[in-house]
């Protein structure tokens, strides 16, 4: 399993939960040189990658959507790679993401090859991913499928993740990406217990 810092885990978990896999925006406290170092480390390990778009949107200092601009002024986005997904225990989708997705709010000339926009009512339902065996995500699922379920603290002990990473995995990887129905309830003496229906 790839060893990641807490900051790297937060960045990759957040990106895995975004439909376009965009790494930005970074956590609010990460700016300037620190942001450049963390992003550089993720880029060098192949966990994220740059993606040049046709948009001429200028990168903003707050790094809300655009990482930088190339020599021609085109917006360069950062997106999580399959290796980045695997590093946090998320099974990559088979279909590659659209490489020319422009950031929100970007104005660009229409592209004849670009897919037409869909309304929320006509958007296709997300396809469920299958978790890989032997990963921390698979261990998380097994714990939640056990009759007694699991608390955040118990999952932290079993996986070595931070509590915020566990919550991100439940909300993003399990609910959104895998389409699993995670339930929770308060149990006397244990606190909030999370469960999945038995497979």
N, C-alpha and C positions, 0 to 999 in steps of 0.2 A: 504494500500500500504506500502511495506517495506521501512523504511527510510534509505537512503544510502548517504554516503559522495560523494563529487564530484569525488574523486579518485576511490572509489568503483564503481560508475556509469561508469567511463571511462573504468575500467578493465572489467566489465561485458559486456558493449556494444561492446568492442573490441572482447571479447571471443565469443559473440553471432554471430559475423560476420565471424568467422573462421569456415571452413567446419568441422573441427574436434573438435570445441568447446574449444580448448586449451586456457588457461588463459595466458600463456606465449607467447611472451615476455611481461613483465610489462612495463608501461610507462617509458621512459628513465630516468626520475628524481627519480624513486623509486628503491632504492637499500638497501642492508644490513638490519639493524634492522627495518627500516621503512617498507621495503617490507615484512619482516617476520610478523610484527604486522598486516599489512593490510590483508595479506593472511590468517593469523591465525583467524582474525575476520570473514572473508568470510567463512572459513572452519567451524568455530564453529556455524555459522548461517545456514549451509547447502546450501549456495548459490553456492559454488564450492566444488569439491571433488577431492581426490587424486585417481590416476589410475596407478596401477603397470603394467608395460609392460614386455615383455620378453627381451627387449633390455638391453645390458650392457653398454650403452652410459653413460659416466660420466657427472654429473651435472656440469655446468660451472658457474663461479662466476657472469657472466653477466645475468644469468637466461634467456637465449634465448629460450630454449625449455624444458629443464629438470629441475624440481623443486629440487629433491634430489635423492639419491640412497638408496634403502633399504639395509637390512643386507647382502643380497646376491649379492649386487652390481647392481641390476636391476634398470632401470630408472623409476622414479615416476613422472608422469605428473599431471598437475592440469587441470580440465575441468569444465566448467559451468554446473550446474545441472538444472533440470526443475524448481526448486524453484528460482534459479538465473535468468533464463529466465523470469519467471513470475514476478519477482521483478522489471524488467525493461520493462514489458509490452509486452514481446514476447511470443507467443504461442509455447510451446515445441512441437517438432516433436513426432509422435507416435512411430516411430522406434528408438530403443536405438542406441547410437553411438557404433562403434566397440571398445570394451574395450582394445584391444591389439594394437592399432595404435601406431606405433613407431614414434619418432620425426624425422623430416627431417634430412637427412644426417646420420642417424643411420645405422650401419651395424649390421646385426643380422643373425643368422642361419635361413634358410628358414623354414617356418611353413606350414605343410601340410594342416592345416585347414584355413590358411590365404587366403583371396580372391586374385585373380590374379590382377595385376595392369592393369589399362586401360589407353589408350592414351586419350588425350583431345577430339579427334574426336569421340571416342566410349563411353565417359563418359555419364551416364544417366543425363537427365535434372533434375535440382533440383525440388523437389515437393513443391508446394506453401503451406504455412501455413495459417491458418485462425486466424485472430485476435480475442481475447476475448473481449466481450462486457464490457463496464464500466471501461476500463483501460485508462491510459494516451495515449497508442498507438491508441486505438479506437478513442479518442478525436482528436489526431493528424490527423488520416485518415479523420474524419468528417470535420475538418478544411480545409484540402487540397481538399476535394470533393466539398466544397462550391464554388459557381460560382466565388467569388472574390479571392479564394485561401488564402494563408497565408504566411507571412514573418517569418523569423527566430525569430525576436523580438516578434511577435504576439504569436508564438508557445511557446516561453520561458515564456511569461506572463500567458498563459493558462495552461501550464503543470508544471511550476516551475523548469523545467530542465535548465541546462546550455546550451549556444549556441552549444558547441562542442557535447553535448549529442544529441541535436536535429539533427545536421548534421549526426551523427552516426546512429541515428534511421532511418533517411530518406534513407541513403546510404545502411545500413545493413539490418535492420528489414523490411523496406518497399520494397526496390528494390530487395535485394538479397534473403531474406527469404520468403517474401510474393509474390514476382514476380510482384509487382505493378509498373506501368510506371509513375514515378514522372517527371513532366516537370517544367521548371522554365523560367522566363523571367523578365527583368527589367521593372518596371512600374514607371512612373514619380510620384514623391511624396511619394512612398512607398519603393522603392528599389527593390531587387530581391524577386519575388513572386513565391511560389511553388504551384503546382496544381496536382490533380489526376483527371482522367476522372470520371464523375458521375457513380455510381454503376448501 
